[in-house]
């Protein structure tokens, strides 16, 4: 338990009594209960609160919109949840330079709405945009179908400010797209699950909104045929923005392709696509098909495991064959959405024992072929499973970076790769 006589009083003095409360069950991190929740008004308050916790040996987990708080491993301990909810301003939209500076607690939806007023966007399609915050998507390195054309968040972020455990507000990068000087702190904290520092502000490069867009869908007669179609599209002169493959147990695979251009450009792209896939029935479809990745999370069920995977695009058919055989042998149902980049989201449904066996076998298969498998959500009974699997050779370097920036292991202890 916390020694409330000193720590709580000092924390209350920093963030204000109205911004500090006792934690409830809804504030748990992967089932691990916290004791306090603080919501600082600005970055300086947040940094001071973090330094106070670090000095007192209090374990801290940063929180944005709580959409991915159960991703990764459960923390070894958490006594203070440090929320960025009040750090929600768009600091500067330099629309002429195609950059934006935004605080970590701003939601994706709010940011995109503001950028759209100048015909621009952050070319990123994360999960649950109305609740997910900038800091949260950066920390978890979430990405969707637009990654094919515009890259991941690591490619879009050009500057960041983070609060370090000692209370330092460290900044790196700049507000110009071509800035390349200095230590690459933006890429370092992206995907670090809040284990190195608390993101308080980020700077992104932007892209214009498309003049028009169309989505087309088609089905494949087999996994191998669908992979061949996808590779043919990737090797063609088509200027597509996104390409994904959807599949479920006992169903033929389907694919969706997005074009963004002028009306004349869309007509030309459609004609080229139909000639390329002359053996398939290609039809225009609703933009709702791009919600397929998010739809895998619903409905939430106790017998469900969701995971993120990555593999070579040339291994998609092999992976689907293995998944189909695994489903039949373990009597589990599955759904998957795989982007043309080889990054996918998998949903498995079965009893906990079958889910555990499936995660182990599927993860081992992917890793044997140079892929990766990361458990995002699983039943409470399976929280002992390491979400990250084999950490690989880089874990010693990761630990060294963690020790350099957070020597007391204050931030999100145990949530990241290798128990970091």
N, C-alpha and C positions, 0 to 999 in steps of 0.2 A: 504493500500500500504506500501511497505518497505521504510524505511528511507535510501535511497541509499547513502547518504553522508558519513555515517560511516560504516554500516554493509557491504554493497557491497565492499567497498574499503578494509576493513579488510579481507573479505572472498577471494577477488581476490589476496590479498597478501599471503594467506595460500595455495590456490590450483593453483595459476598461472592464468593469464588472459586468456590463451588458454583453460583452463578447467572450465570456468564459462561463462554461456550465459543466455540470456533471455529465458524463457520457451515459448513453442508454444502450440497449441491445441493438438498436439500429445503427449504432456507430462502430460495431464490431468489424474487425478486419479479418476476413476469412475465418470467422468464428472466434477470434481472439478478442476479448473484451478490453476496451480502454477504460480509463478512469476520468479523464477530462477531455473536453473539446474546446479549443480556442479558435476564434475567428478574428484575426488582426485586421485593422483598417487599412494598413499600407505595408509596403515592403520593409520599412525600417522597424515597425512594430513586430513584424514576422521574424526578422533577423534577430531582434533583441529577445523575443520569446524562445527562439531556437537556441540561442547562446545560453540562456538561463537554464533550459532543460539539459543542455550538454554539460554544463558545469555541475548540475545536480545529479547526473547519471540517469536521467529520465529518457526512456525510449520514445521516439517520436515517429509517427507515420504521417506524411503529408496527404491531404485529401482535396480533390477538386469537386467533381459532380457525383462522385461515388458510383459511377457506372462500371468501373473496372477494379474496384477495391478488393474483390475476391480473386483477381488474377495473381499468378505467381504462387509461391509458397506462403503459408501462414507465417506471420512474423513470430520470432522467438518470444518476443514480448512487445507490448505497446501500452504505454501509460498516458500518452498525450497524442490526440489527433489534432494536427495543425491544418486548419482549413484555409483555402485561398478564396473562399466564396466572396469576400468583400473586395478582393483585388480584381475587379471586373471591368476596368476601363479600357477603352481603345485610346491609347495615349496619342498616337499620331498616325494618320493615314496620308502618307506622301504619295498621292495618286499619280503625280507626274513622274515620280521615280519608280512606280510600281513596287512600293514597300509599305508595310504597316508595322507599327509597334503596338503591342497589345499585352495587357496584364494576364497573368496565368489563370485567373478565375473567370475570365470571359468565356462564355459558351461559344461553340463553333457556329451555332445558328445566329446568335447575335452579331458575331463578327462578319459572317457572310452577308447578312442583311445590310449592314453598314457599307461594306465594300461594293455591294451591288448598286448602290446609289451613284457610283462613279463607273459602272460597267465593268467592275473587276471582281476577282474572287481569289481565295486561297484554294488552289487546285488540289483539293484533298477531300475525300469522302469517308470520314470516320463514322464509327457506330454512335447511335443515339445523340445526334448533333444538338438537339434542343437542351440536353443536360450535360453532355461531355464538355469539359473545359480544355483550354489550350494547354495548360500544364499537365493535365491528365493524359491527353493523347500523345504529348511529347514523351512523358515518362514511360508510357507503355508501348510506344512506337507502333501505334495502331495505323493501319492503312487499308484502303479499299481498291476498287478497280481502276481509279484514275492514276494509280501508281505506274501503270504501264506507260503512259504518255508523259507524265510530269515528274515521276520519281517519288521517293518516299519523303517523309518529313525531314529526314537528314539532308535531302537535296533542296528543300524549300526554306529551311531556317538559315538565317545569315547572322543572327546575333541573339544573345541570351544574357539574362541577369539571374543569378541564383544566390540564395542565402546559404552560406556554409555553416556547419555546426558551431564554429567559433564566433558567429555573428557577423562575419564579413559578407558584404554584398559584392560579389564578384561578377564582372561583366566581360564578355568576349564577343568579337565580331563587330558589326557595324550596321549602318542603315543604307548602305549602297550594295547593290547586287554583286559588284566585282571585288568587294573587300576580301582579301585572302591573307592578311597579316595576322600574326599572333597565334596563340594556343587555341585549338579548335574545341573550345568548351561546348558550343551548341551541339555538336555531334556526340560529344562524350556523355552528356546528360540525357540525350534522346535514347529511350529504351532502358534507362538505368533503374527504373522502378523506384525513384525517389531515394536511392541509397547513397547518393553522393552529395546532394544538396537539394534545396527546395526551389524550384523554378518560380520566379516572381514576375518575369517579363520576357517576351520573345519578340524578335524581329523577323518577318518573313518577306520573301519576294513573292510578287503576285502575278497573276495572268489575267488577260481580258476575258470577260464572259463571252461564250460563243454566240454568234449571230443566230444560228439555228442548230438543231440536233435531231438525230433520228437513231432509233435502236432497231436492230434486226435480230431475229432468232432462228435457229435451225436445229435439227436433231441428227444424231449419228446412229448408224446401224449397229455399231459396236464401240467399245472403248478405243480400240486401235484406229478405227475410222475417224472418230472424233479427234484424236490426237493428230492424225495426219491433216485433217481440215484446219485445225488450229495452227499447226506449223506452217501450212501453206499460206495462211493469212499473214502470219508473222514474216514470212519470207517474200511476200508480195509487195507491190508498190502502194497498197492501201494505206491511207493516212488515218487509221482508226485511233480513237482515244482510249478505248477499253475493250477487253475481250475476256469473257469468263465462261467456264464450263460448270454446269449444274448436273448433279446426278444423285440418285437415291437407290437404295436396295430395291431390286425387282423392277427397275425402270431403265429405259434407254437414256443415254446422256443427251443433254441439250446444251446449246451454247448461245451466248448473246454478244453482240458487237455494237459498239457505240461510235457514231461519226459525229463530229462537230465541225461545221463549215458554213459557207454561204449556201443558199438554196441551190445554186448551180453546182456547187461543189458536192453537195449531198447527192444530187442526181447522178453525177459522174461516179461517185463512190459506190452507190447502190448498183449501178450497171456493172461495174468492175467486180463487185462481190458476187453477183448472180452468175457471171461468166466463170468466176473462179470455182464456185460451188455448184456447178451445173447439175450435179447428181443429187443435190439436196433441195428440199422445199424450204425456201427462205421467205420469211414473212416479217413485215414490220410489226413490232410489238411495243407494249407500253414501257415507259421508263421505270415502272414499278419492278421490273425484273432485276434492277440494280439494288433492290432491297433484299435480294435473296440471301446475302451473307447475314444481314441483321435478322432476317426471319428465322434463321437456324436457332436463335436463342429463345424462341417462343414456341409453345408455352414452356415455362420453367418447370422442371419435374425433378423429383428426387432420384430417378433412375437414369439421369442424363449426364453425359460427359461431353464437353466441348473442348476442342483443341485447335491450335494453329500449327500448320505444317509448312515446310518448304522443301522443294525438290527441283531437279532439273525438268524443264518443260518436256524433254524427250522421254521422261520416266512417268508421265501422267497415266498412260494406259496400263503400264506395269503396276503402278500403285493402285489403280482402280480394280484391276484383276485380283491383287492381293487382298484388297479390302472386301471385295465380294466373297472370296473364299473364306476370309476371316469371319464375316457375318454369318455365313452358312454353318461354319464349324462351331461357333460360340452362340448361335441363335440370338443375334442382335440385329437391330435395324439401324440403318445409317443414312445420313444425308451429307453431301459435301458440295462446297463451292470452291473452285480453283481458278485463280486468275492466270492469265497467259504467262505471267512472270514466274509461275511455279509456286506461288504462295496461296495457301488455301485455309479454309475453316471447315472442320469436321464435327459433326454431331453424331454421337453414338447413344443408343438407348438399350438398356439391358439391366439385369440385376448387378449389384456392386461387384460381385466376384467376377462376372463376365467382363464388366467394364475394365476392371483392373488388369485382367489377362489381355484384353484387346489393346489397351494402352501400351502395355509392355511389349507385346509382339509387333504392333504396328510401328511403335517408336524405334524398336531395334531394326526393323526392316528398312525404315527410312534412313536411319543413321548409317547403316551398312552401305548405302548407296550415296553417301555424301549429303543427305538431307537432314532435316531437323524436325523435332516434334515437341511441342510445348503445350501442356495441359492448362487451359484457361479456367475452366469451371468443372467441378466434379462434386458428387454427393459428399456429405459430411463424413461418411464412413471411409472415404478414400483420401482424406486430407493428409494422410501419412505418405502418400505417393509424392515423390519429388516431381514437381511440375516441369522442371527443366530437363530432366533426363541427363545424358552424358554431357558434362560441361566442356569437354574438349581440352586442348592444350593451352587455351588462353586464360584459364581460370586463375593461374598464378599472377598474371599481369593485372587481371581485374582486382584481385585481392590487394595488390600493391597500390593501385590507384585508390581503392576504398580506404586503405590505411592512411594514405597521404591526405585525403580530404576529410575523412571522418575517423580519426584514430581511436575514438572512444566507442565506436559502433553505435552511435546514437540514432541514426536514421534507418528506419525500416529494417532492423536486424533480422537476417535470415530469409527475406523475401526473394532475393535474387539468386542468380546462378551460383552453384557451389556453396550454398548457405550464406552468401554474402549479405 
